[in-house]
Amino acid sequence: MADSGVVETLLQRIEKADDGVDSLNVAASLGVDHQVIVGAVKSLQALGDIISADLRSSKHWELTVEGSEIAEQGSHEARVFSSIPLEGLAQSELMVENIEDQVREKLLQVQKGNFSQLDEKEKNELKKRKLLSEVTVKSYWITKGSSFSTTITKQETELTPEMIATGSWKEKKFKPYNFEAMGVAPDCGHLHPLMKVRTQFRQIFLEMGFTEMPTNNFIESSFWNFDSLFQPQQHPARDQHDTFFLSDPALAHEFPQDYLERVKKVHSEGGFGSQGYKYDWKIEEAQKNILRTHTTAVSARMLYKLAQQKFTPVKYFSIDRVFRNETLDATHLAEFHQIEGVVADYGLTLGDLMGILHQFFTKLGITKLRFKPAYNPYTEPSMEVFSYHEGLKKWVEVGNSGVFRPEMLLPMGLPEDVSVIAWGLSLERPTMIKYGINNIRELVGHKVNLQMVYDGPICRLDS
Amino acid sequence: MPTVGIKRDLLFKALGRTYTDEEFDELCFEFGLELDEITSEKEIVSREQGDTKASDASDVILYKIDVPANRYDLLCLEGLVRGLQVFKNKLEAPRYRRISPVNGDPQKLIITKETAAVRPFAVAAVLRNITFTQERYDSFIELQEKLHQNICRKRSLVAIGTHDLDTISGPFTYTAKPPGDISFKPLNQTKEYTATELMSLYKTDSHLRHYLHIIEDKPVYPIIYDSNGIVLSMPPIINGDHSKITLQTKNVFIECTATDLTKAKIVLDMMVTMFSEYCSQPFTVEEAEVPLLASHTLSSLFYVESTEKIAQLLTRMCLLSRATGVGDEIEVEIPPTRSDVIHACDIMEDAAIAYGFNNITRTTPRAYTVANQFPLNKLTELLRQDLAAAGFTEALNFALCSEEDIADKLGKKISETRAAHISNPKTAEFQVARTTLLPGLLKTIAANRKMPLPLKLFEVSDVVLKDETKDVGARNSRRFCAVYYNKSPGFEVIHGLLDRTMQLLEVKSARGEGYHIQAADDSTFFPGRCAEIIVRGKTVGRLGVLHPDVINRFELTMPCSAMEIDIEPFL
């Protein structure tokens, strides 16, 4: 806060002046530094419309060091003149009886601030002689504001319990708030964006009557991950390049023995209406433990379990981690979350699969869908799901789907007329699109950008 | 899925009309293909090797088409055009025929028992009176390469050799010999090499070196001779130069050697069905007898449906079909090109594709089901919400990490952890499944050191522990871990979070039926600053101030306190 004496004096000056005062002039006449007046102006501005102050810049002239010397002691010529003794006068100078030290006079005018006494030419000449320099000065032109007053009532910053108790708030003036400024960030925790999207997908499945599968088993045997799904043992997905194998615990031990025999037979010899793959199926290959490459391994366990009871229709879902020994890039990591939906019932058709996918994707705000024939070892038919992306103006793949093969379902013991339809998609991709993230490492893993987590909005997939 | 590059103008010529890129894309989509990219050789070379190298490359427009992984019959221009033309009703589905030679006995390929040690199977066939042009020849070579890369699993399962039959004379012998005993002039070389010399010669060959490992360590190498002792090929590495095919070749002898007989038959079927189109009698293949082995069969499957329409649809997919008139029965002839058809459901899919997936009426499954949440996930979801409300921010870390992360860096021995180990990690980041959530959170802090303090993070997620009682020998364990990172250790903050968590889980602070903490020794924590968390008499986790060595090893500079508990006991 500026010195209250200066503030009051300034207000008195403004009151007397008809069309305002210049802060520089006030400073000069009060004999204080210009900055003191500037401080007073700012503190008055903060109190509301007491004054109005326009920033203006003006040019003025100042004497250089040499100029100051001349102003004090006279110009060099004059000093020469005055130093010549009377007896030493040359003939030619006899004509001059006296001199007028114009240079000094001019400089003195400038020193007093009377710049207008000199014309431009004179000023420029003195500037050339390095006696003057031009300086730009910023000052305020101060006029009365709409609520001008020479007496200042101190404004209150905040309402206090005392004011409320005594009613004194009625007489007080309150300092206006700056509504342009941001508020203070609340001290809070935040949920991770990928987990927020996971919550929404869980919600959608629950709304559609799907029961959640227990997917808390990252380590799976090749048997449940591949063989039970009728994926042949030489399939590329079972390669070291694509799948993480375990060295400890390297092998799985317990399998439902009857079922395992039926799986072996359907691979190596066929059966259940199939020719099979006709190769030498090896238990050693099925025993190999891996990090599951898809949650469909859990679906297989669940469908096997279902087949051991009297059949009732089911709808299952899961959202959990899967692992691929892949080359990593901006959109691929060695682990990601798979979203999967499965429906088992008598006589389900392709139309049912497309219908339920339509309902599912409508809940994600995606209504334009079309389906492309595709290949997947354990579904037949298989369909890739494409949606029309309004932003990209093209069809983009959003998921995969299909009808599980009889070679997968019948060895489990499911009734022949039961079909199982399923679909899957990754959780990361819709999340990256939703939150505008280009590099998956900024989303998942320790290199996450915490500021992004802090700033993330709530997740509504359909808006 | 394999990608096939096809010259656009050749394709349109073969299809008998031109398409706009959009029209062709649409056709692909309906048929189950994907027009992946429209490019040219020039563009590809320029992208991969720079503009200067590209100046000589051809700028003929190429369509890169993604083909489903099981449709080996669509891997070349011939098969693709045949499939599309039949699909568009412009061509009748060809019926492939196996014929006997006009004069004389079939060619013979005799397999000796020595091959059992290295590559036991072989099948063969002859294409008679074929006419090659440069384009057909290129496509012939390209198809072999595509088959080698896909179904042949980089030649490990099957290797194809093609020969000018007029330069060699049967019967042929497929045998295996020690590498030192094999000597011949390999394809495009000027002198003879022994097999041992060839293996070192090809060590630096950018293409062939990838196949050497298949036989390198075997005591004997596979080799095929003609009746005069001329080497046809040393599968799966290289053919002999003598029998190489040229544009003038009329009769082609094709052999496939394999470790998987079924796959060998499929590959041979593909080669002959695709190129039999250029024989003087199109779509005929002369069988070569392979004693002891059955040659390929044309199999049939029967599928019961109600209409003639289905038969028409299937015929459009190159599956010649007719209604038999017996009930809804349809007789379907499966050509040798369609090795993917092994069940009636595969035929049904083709009927659906011909009908058009997008023309099928969408319906809704009628089953009434009640949804249930998995209890552990339900608990996790509810807990996470309230942990965020308690001022902690959720992190999400990888389930895989290095041994160092879960052992050395935490001041533990890897043998003390019950970690599951991965046998084939590409980098150290994937050596083990994590046994604790703490390293992930500390790494998250290290990557976010620029953020204002304090950092308060949590994660509720699974770790993996070896467990003999499980069928796979391991199980997941759901954990809750939290860390507080600031200028002061803030043990009281983490302790307060534990108290709040117990409040949320309705566990009172008490010994016996409630929870309490008691001093414990743990090398991860600063001595005297660690306690066990005991709930209803059982230890569920620990909390404390981290040991300065641990803080240093995770490249952190501030004191840090942490807690980690198993949440499954609270179900």
Interface residues (C-beta under 8 A of the other chain):
Chain A: D187 C188 G189 H190 L191 H192 L194 M195 T199 R202 F205 L206 E207 M208 G209 F210 T211 E212 M213 P214 T215 N216 N217 F218 I219 E220 S221 Q234 P236 Q240 F244 F245 L246 S247 D248 P249 A250 L251 A252 H253 E254 F255 G270 G273 S274 Q275 G276 Y277 K278 Y279 N289 L291 P313 V314 K315 R321 F323 N325 T327 L333 A334 E335 V343 D345 L348 T349 L350 G351 D352 M354 G355 I356 H358 Q359 R370 F371 K372 P373 A374 Y375 P377 E380 P381 S382 M383 V403 R405 P406 E407 I421 V444 G445 H446 K447 V448 N449 L450 Q451 V453 Y454
Chain B: M1 F29 E30 F31 G32 E34 P68 A69 N70 R71 R153 L157 D260 L261 T262 K263 S299 D340 I342 H343 A344 C345 D346 M348 E349 A352 I353 F357 N358 I360 T361 R362 T363 T364 P365 R366 A367 Y368 T369 V370 A371 N372 Q373 F374 L376 N377 E381 R384 Q385 L387 A388 A389 A390 G391 F392 T393 E394 A395 L396 N397 F398 A399 L400 A420 H421 I422 S423 N424 P425 K426 E429 F430 A433 G440 K443 T444 A446 A447 N448 M451 L455 K456 F458 D462 V464 K466 D471 V472 G473 A474 R475 N476 R478
